[in-house]
């Protein structure tokens, strides 16, 4: 079984979700994933016809916002 290549890491000085301490990768592909969740604020309740769920915003590694906080070293 061949190993999948890792997703490219964002530059360390780039202000994006991938370099923010509040962001966590999700998905089954681990380090290869380019999607994740922002954990800056508590989950929000989302009510649909199927019921309610507590969710955090899903974002891409290259997305950004005005509240970026660099990963602590």
C-alpha positions as CSV (number, residue, x, y, z in Angstrom):
1,X,0.0,0.0,0.0
2,X,1.5,3.3,-1.1
3,X,1.7,6.2,1.4
4,X,-0.4,9.2,0.5
5,X,1.6,12.5,0.2
6,X,1.0,15.0,3.0
7,X,-1.0,18.1,2.4
8,X,1.3,21.1,1.9
9,X,1.8,23.0,5.2
10,X,1.1,26.7,5.1
11,X,4.1,29.0,5.5
12,X,4.8,29.7,9.2
13,X,4.4,33.4,8.8
14,X,1.1,33.1,7.0
15,X,-2.0,34.1,9.0
16,X,-4.5,31.3,8.1
17,X,-6.4,28.5,9.9
18,X,-3.5,26.1,9.4
19,X,-1.2,28.2,11.6
20,X,-3.7,29.2,14.2
21,X,-3.7,27.6,17.7
22,X,-7.5,27.4,17.8
23,X,-7.7,25.2,14.6
24,X,-7.7,21.4,14.6
25,X,-7.5,19.2,11.6
26,X,-10.3,16.7,11.1
27,X,-11.1,13.8,8.9
28,X,-9.7,10.3,8.5
29,X,-6.6,11.3,6.7
30,X,-5.0,13.0,9.7
31,X,-2.0,15.1,8.7
32,X,-3.1,14.9,5.0
33,X,-6.4,16.6,5.8
34,X,-6.8,20.2,4.7
35,X,-10.1,20.7,6.6
36,X,-10.7,21.2,10.3
37,X,-12.7,23.0,13.0
38,X,-12.2,26.3,14.6
39,X,-12.2,26.0,18.4
40,X,-11.9,29.7,19.2
41,X,-15.4,29.8,20.7
42,X,-17.7,27.2,22.3
43,X,-19.8,25.0,19.9
44,X,-23.0,26.5,18.6
45,X,-26.3,24.7,18.8
46,X,-27.6,23.9,15.3
47,X,-31.3,22.9,15.1
48,X,-32.6,21.1,12.0
49,X,-35.6,18.9,11.2
50,X,-33.5,15.9,12.3
51,X,-32.8,17.3,15.8
52,X,-30.2,19.4,17.4
53,X,-26.4,19.2,17.4
54,X,-23.5,21.3,18.9
55,X,-21.1,22.2,16.1
56,X,-18.0,24.3,15.6
57,X,-17.3,26.0,12.3
58,X,-15.6,23.8,9.7
59,X,-12.9,25.6,7.8
60,X,-10.1,24.9,5.3
61,X,-6.4,25.0,6.1
62,X,-6.0,28.1,4.0
63,X,-9.0,30.1,5.4
64,X,-8.5,32.9,7.8
65,X,-10.3,35.4,10.0
66,X,-9.5,38.5,12.1
67,X,-8.8,36.5,15.3
68,X,-5.8,34.5,14.2
69,X,-3.6,33.4,17.1
70,X,-0.2,31.8,16.3
71,X,0.5,28.3,17.5
72,X,2.3,28.4,20.9
73,X,5.8,27.0,20.7
